[in-house]
């Protein structure tokens, strides 16, 4: 007998996105405390955070066959609680090198979960005949928002990051069993290739265009998550709650926009929606870069959240709908570049912050917004082509 709620397939997917991101988001409101405890600058902290990106890239590159062999259900039920354990262990690092090493298994687990839940969202979307990808990512943002708010309150209470994240382990385990205990993977999309998935998902020209569409969103979303709390502390002397609240603002505004994005996409087309969102993202970046007050900065973070809301889900849907290769290959190829940029780019911005000022971690996003505007046409639906078998 399986423990958990019997939920419709799309609700189960939403639950997977939520609990995964709630687990993942618990660390980021505590980064100011982690930095202070280690006594390091933004550059060294950023290098340490690359540990999770390194693990994620390895997982996205080599885990595809293993995930299929073990089964999505088994992997998901084990990986999400295990992720909370790895995050909790990383909090006990006494320096940047140890922090880096302890974040590598975090990244390995993230990569496996990321592939599974995005493929499941696409398959369920196809099965029910209705767009759910953006809404699924809205629940990812909602989970991050919830983790940000919880983390801000706990930080203000003076509880250490070690005990905070240790306390998340039983919470994540229970919520995972309740929401995903009866999870059953959706069937493969009809009409897609079923060729064996290679270890290295090479990007096609179309995939690289899709990377260009969502790169600014991934980098600025990652910067908002990694550096917004430290930005508020350094720029405006914010207390722990208000520093952590900045993380929640990015994720909360993103969640709000994603709940409504699917309807706008169906009504106005992916290309038009993407271009509007990129303009909002660009304005938000400028506001944060020039913010004269804390409230102006929060407004800028909210616009960054809205602007980055649907670009990655739109690109992921477009990648999964390509019929030249299996959906898993195209999803992995896009994820290897864009999702790793989400994890790798923002930590590297620590060097920018340390040498030029924390506001430049957001200012560098403007050229990428322009890149997105020039490549947004790649989201335009194309006629179904014949399968190409290697």
C-alpha positions in Angstrom: 0.0 0.0 0.0 1.4 3.3 -1.1 1.3 6.3 1.2 0.2 9.7 -0.2 -2.6 11.5 -1.8 -4.3 10.3 -5.0 -4.0 13.4 -7.2 -4.6 14.2 -10.9 -1.4 13.9 -13.0 -1.0 17.7 -13.4 -1.5 18.3 -9.7 1.2 15.7 -8.9 3.6 17.5 -11.3 2.8 20.8 -9.6 3.5 19.2 -6.2 6.9 17.8 -7.5 8.0 21.2 -8.6 6.9 22.8 -5.3 8.6 20.4 -2.9 11.7 20.3 -5.0 12.1 24.1 -5.1 11.1 24.5 -1.4 14.0 22.1 -0.6 16.4 23.9 -2.9 15.4 27.4 -1.8 16.1 27.0 1.9 19.8 27.8 1.6 19.7 31.1 -0.3 18.2 33.4 2.3 21.0 32.2 4.6 23.9 33.2 2.3 24.7 36.4 4.2 25.1 34.3 7.4 27.1 31.7 5.6 29.4 34.3 4.1 29.9 36.0 7.5 30.6 32.7 9.2 33.3 31.8 6.6 34.7 35.3 6.6 35.1 35.4 2.9 34.4 37.9 0.1 31.8 37.5 -2.7 34.4 36.1 -5.1 35.3 33.1 -2.8 31.7 32.5 -1.9 30.8 32.5 -5.6 33.5 30.0 -6.4 32.2 27.7 -3.6 28.7 27.9 -5.0 29.9 26.5 -8.3 30.1 23.1 -6.6 26.4 22.6 -7.2 26.7 23.7 -10.9 29.5 21.3 -11.4 27.5 18.4 -10.0 24.4 19.5 -12.0 26.3 19.4 -15.3 27.7 15.9 -14.6 24.2 14.7 -13.7 22.6 16.3 -16.8 25.3 14.8 -19.0 25.5 11.2 -17.8 22.4 10.4 -15.7 19.8 10.0 -18.6 20.2 6.2 -19.1 20.4 5.6 -15.3 17.2 7.5 -14.7 15.3 5.5 -17.4 16.7 2.2 -16.0 15.9 2.9 -12.3 12.6 4.5 -13.1 11.4 8.0 -12.6 9.2 7.2 -9.6 12.0 5.6 -7.6 14.4 8.3 -8.4 12.1 11.1 -7.5 10.9 9.7 -4.2 14.5 9.2 -3.1 16.2 12.2 -4.7 14.1 15.0 -3.2 14.5 14.0 0.5 18.2 13.2 -0.3 18.6 16.7 -1.6 17.5 18.2 1.7 20.1 15.9 3.5 22.9 17.1 1.2 22.0 20.8 1.7 22.0 20.3 5.4 25.4 18.6 5.3 26.8 21.5 3.3 26.0 24.0 6.0 28.7 22.4 8.2 31.5 23.5 5.8 34.2 25.5 7.6 35.5 27.1 4.5 34.9 27.7 0.7 36.7 24.5 -0.5 34.7 22.3 1.8 31.5 24.2 0.9 32.3 23.5 -2.8 32.9 19.8 -2.2 29.7 19.4 -0.2 27.7 21.1 -2.9 28.8 18.7 -5.6 26.3 15.9 -4.5 23.7 18.6 -4.2 24.2 19.4 -7.9 24.2 15.7 -8.9 20.8 15.3 -7.3 19.4 18.6 -8.7 20.3 17.5 -12.3 18.4 14.2 -11.9 15.3 15.8 -10.5 15.4 18.6 -13.1 15.3 16.3 -16.0 12.5 14.1 -14.6 10.1 16.8 -13.6 10.4 18.8 -16.8 9.9 15.6 -19.0 6.9 14.7 -16.8 5.5 18.2 -17.2 5.8 18.0 -21.0 4.3 14.4 -21.1 1.3 15.4 -18.9 0.8 18.6 -20.9 0.6 16.4 -24.0 -1.7 13.9 -22.4 -4.2 16.4 -21.1 -4.0 18.6 -24.2 -3.5 21.8 -22.2 -0.4 23.9 -21.5 0.8 23.4 -17.9 4.6 24.0 -18.2 4.5 27.6 -17.1 2.1 26.8 -14.3 4.4 23.9 -13.2 7.3 26.4 -13.0 5.0 28.7 -11.1 4.8 26.1 -8.4 8.6 25.9 -8.5 8.7 29.7 -7.9 6.0 29.4 -5.2 8.2 26.8 -3.4 11.2 29.1 -3.6 9.1 32.0 -2.3 7.9 29.9 0.6 11.5 28.8 1.4 12.6 32.4 1.2 9.9 33.6 3.6 10.6 30.8 6.0 14.3 31.4 5.8 13.9 35.1 6.4 11.9 34.6 9.6 14.4 31.9 10.8 17.3 34.1 10.1 15.7 37.0 12.0 15.2 34.7 15.0 19.0 34.0 15.1 18.8 30.3 14.4 21.9 29.1 12.7 21.8 27.8 9.0 23.0 24.4 10.3 20.0 23.8 12.5 17.6 25.6 10.0 18.4 23.2 7.1 18.6 20.2 9.4 15.1 20.9 10.4 14.0 20.9 6.8 14.9 17.2 6.3 11.8 15.7 8.0 9.6 18.4 6.5 10.7 17.6 3.0 10.5 13.9 3.6 6.9 14.1 4.8 5.7 16.5 2.1 7.4 14.4 -0.6 5.5 11.2 0.6 2.2 13.1 0.8 2.4 14.7 -2.6 4.4 12.1 -4.6 3.7 8.8 -2.7 1.3 7.7 -5.4 3.2 9.3 -8.3 3.1 7.3 -11.6 5.2 8.5 -14.6 3.2 9.6 -17.6 3.5 7.8 -20.9 5.9 9.0 -23.6 4.6 11.6 -26.0 3.1 10.1 -29.2 4.9 11.0 -32.4 8.3 11.6 -30.8 11.5 9.7 -31.5 12.4 6.9 -29.2 16.0 6.6 -30.1 18.4 5.7 -27.3 19.5 8.8 -25.3 23.3 9.5 -25.6 25.3 10.6 -22.6 26.2 14.0 -24.2 23.1 15.8 -25.4 24.6 17.9 -28.2 22.7 21.1 -28.9 21.3 21.7 -32.3 21.1 25.2 -33.8 17.5 25.5 -32.7 18.5 24.5 -29.1 21.2 27.2 -29.1 18.7 29.8 -30.2 16.4 28.7 -27.4 19.3 29.1 -25.0 19.7 32.7 -26.2 16.0 33.3 -25.5 16.2 32.3 -21.8 19.8 33.0 -20.9 19.2 36.5 -19.5 16.2 35.2 -17.5 18.3 32.3 -16.0 21.2 34.5 -15.2 19.2 37.3 -13.6 16.9 34.9 -11.7 20.0 33.1 -10.4 21.6 36.5 -9.5 18.4 37.4 -7.7 18.5 34.2 -5.7 22.2 34.1 -5.0 22.9 37.8 -4.4 19.7 39.7 -3.6 20.0 39.1 0.2 23.7 40.2 0.2 22.8 43.2 -2.1 20.2 44.4 0.4 22.6 44.0 3.3 25.5 45.8 1.6 23.5 48.5 -0.2 20.9 49.4 2.4 22.1 47.8 5.7 19.0 45.5 5.7 18.4 43.3 8.7 18.3 39.5 8.2 14.6 39.4 7.6 14.5 42.2 5.0 17.6 40.8 3.3 16.1 37.3 3.0 12.8 39.0 1.9 14.5 40.0 -1.3 14.9 36.4 -2.3 11.2 35.9 -1.6 10.2 38.9 -3.7 12.0 37.6 -6.8 10.4 34.1 -6.4 7.0 35.4 -5.4 6.6 37.8 -8.3 7.8 35.1 -10.6 5.3 32.6 -9.2 2.5 35.1 -9.7 3.4 35.8 -13.3 3.8 32.1 -14.1 0.3 31.2 -12.9 -1.1 33.4 -15.7 1.6 33.0 -18.4 0.0 29.9 -20.1 -3.2 31.8 -20.8 -1.2 34.7 -22.3 0.9 32.4 -24.4 -2.2 30.7 -25.8 -3.8 34.1 -26.6 -0.8 36.1 -27.8 1.8 33.5 -29.0 5.1 32.5 -27.3 7.1 35.0 -29.3 5.1 38.1 -28.3 4.9 37.0 -24.6 8.7 36.4 -24.5 9.4 39.8 -26.0 7.2 41.6 -23.5 8.8 39.7 -20.6 12.3 40.5 -21.8 11.4 44.2 -21.8 10.1 44.0 -18.2 13.2 42.1 -17.2 15.4 44.8 -18.7 13.6 47.5 -16.8 13.9 45.6 -13.6 17.6 45.1 -14.0 18.0 48.9 -14.6 16.0 49.7 -11.5 18.0 47.4 -9.3 21.3 48.7 -10.7 20.3 52.4 -10.0 18.0 51.8 -6.9 18.0 54.9 -4.7 16.2 53.1 -1.9 15.4 49.7 -0.5 11.8 49.9 -1.8 13.0 50.8 -5.3 15.2 47.7 -5.2 12.3 45.5 -4.1 10.3 46.9 -7.1 13.3 46.0 -9.4 13.5 42.5 -8.0 9.8 42.0 -8.5 10.1 43.1 -12.2 13.1 40.7 -12.5 10.9 37.9 -11.2 8.1 38.8 -13.6 10.4 39.2 -16.6 12.1 35.9 -16.0 8.9 34.0 -15.3 8.0 32.2 -18.5 11.1 32.4 -20.6 12.7 29.1 -19.4 9.4 27.2 -19.4 8.7 28.5 -23.0 12.1 27.4 -24.1 11.7 24.0 -22.4 8.4 23.4 -24.1 9.8 24.3 -27.5 12.8 22.0 -26.9 10.6 19.1 -25.8 8.3 19.5 -28.8 11.1 19.1 -31.3 10.6 15.8 -33.1 14.1 15.2 -34.6 15.3 13.5 -31.4 13.8 12.1 -28.2 12.4 14.8 -25.9 14.8 13.7 -23.2 17.8 14.7 -25.4 16.5 18.1 -26.3 15.4 18.8 -22.8 18.9 17.8 -21.5 20.7 19.8 -24.2 18.8 22.9 -23.3 19.2 22.3 -19.6 22.9 21.6 -19.8 23.4 25.2 -21.1 20.6 27.3 -19.6 20.1 25.6 -16.2 23.9 25.3 -15.7 24.1 29.0 -16.5 21.5 29.5 -13.8 23.8 27.8 -11.3 27.3 28.7 -12.7 26.8 32.3 -13.9 25.5 33.9 -10.8 28.3 32.4 -8.5 30.9 33.8 -10.9 29.2 37.2 -10.6 30.7 37.2 -7.1 33.9 38.4 -8.6 32.1 41.2 -10.4 30.5 42.1 -7.0 33.8 42.0 -5.2 35.7 44.2 -7.7 33.1 46.5 -9.1 30.2 46.6 -6.6 27.3 44.3 -5.9 24.9 46.3 -8.2 27.0 45.1 -11.2 25.9 41.5 -10.6 22.6 42.7 -12.1 23.9 45.3 -14.6 25.7 42.7 -16.6 22.4 41.2 -17.5 21.4 44.0 -19.9 23.4 42.7 -23.0 21.8 39.3 -22.5 18.3 40.8 -22.5 19.1 42.2 -25.9 20.3 38.8 -27.0 17.0 37.4 -25.9 15.1 39.9 -27.9 17.0 39.0 -31.1 16.4 35.3 -30.7 12.8 35.2 -29.4 11.5 34.2 -32.9 12.9 30.7 -32.2 9.9 30.1 -30.0 7.6 30.3 -33.0 5.8 27.0 -33.6 7.1 25.2 -36.7 5.4 22.5 -38.8 6.1 19.0 -37.7 9.0 17.6 -39.6 9.9 13.9 -40.4 11.9 12.1 -37.9 15.6 11.9 -38.6 17.2 8.6 -37.5 21.0 8.7 -37.1 
